[in-house]
Amino acid sequence: AKYLGAFRDRGEAHPVVAAFWRAVEDFDADERARVLQFATGAARVPPAGFKALVGDDGGCCDFTLAPLPRSLGPWPRAHTCF
């Protein structure tokens, strides 16, 4: 995974990032597929794994977590058109 903004320096050690991955680890297969669908537009991991996520331009894209300003509200957002 790739981390941007306030998550960049601490990566998986950032409390929000760590909480995200703990939650995903606790999900069953269906819930994980829903997270993947929300974040990437695809409900399945590519056969070659996350390193093979492909954007709309055909290039590989990292699964990325980035914080948003609080002014945008507390709701999760996904950008599926890499």
N, C-alpha and C positions, 0 to 999 in steps of 0.2 A: 504494500500500500504506500501511497504518497500522502504527505501531510503538508498543508499550506497554512499561511497566516500564523495565528497564535499557536497552532499545533506543530509547526515546522521544527522548532528547536527541541521540544521534548518528545515529539513523536508518540510512540505507544505509552510513554510515561506520563503524558498529559492526562489529567483526571477524566476529561470528557472522552478522549480517545479510548482510554482504558475501559471506561464504563461501556462504551459502544461495543468493543470487542468482547467484553464479558457477557453482555446481553446476547450478542450473536452466538457465542459459544453455547449459551443455555437454550437457544431456540431449537426446535425440532426441524426436520428437513423441509417441511412445508413453510414454516416461518422464515427460514433462511432463503428459500426460493422467492418469497415475497419481498424480502429486503433486496435481493439481487435484482428482481424485476423493477422495483422502485428506483434503484440507483443506476441501473444500466439499460433498462428496457428489455432485458432478456432474463428468462426465469432459470436458465441453466448456465453453469460455468462452461466456457469453451473447453473442448477436449484437452487442449494444451495447458489449461489452468488460467488463473487470473492474469498471468503475464501475457496472455493472448487476447485480452479484451480489445475489441476493434471499434474505432469510432466511425462516424459516417463518412470520413474521407478514406477509409480503408487502412489507416495506420493504427498501430498498437497504442493503447491508452492505459495509464495506470488507474487502478481503483483509488480514488482520491477523497480524503476527508478534509474539509476546510470550514472554519467557523464563519458565521455570518454576523453582521452588526445586529445588536439587539433591537435596533429601530425597525428591522424587517419582521419582527415578531418571533415567537418561540417555536414555530412550526418547522419540521424538517423539510428540506428541499432537495431535489435531485436534478442533476443536469445530465440528460441522457443523450444529447446531441453533441458528443465530444467534438 
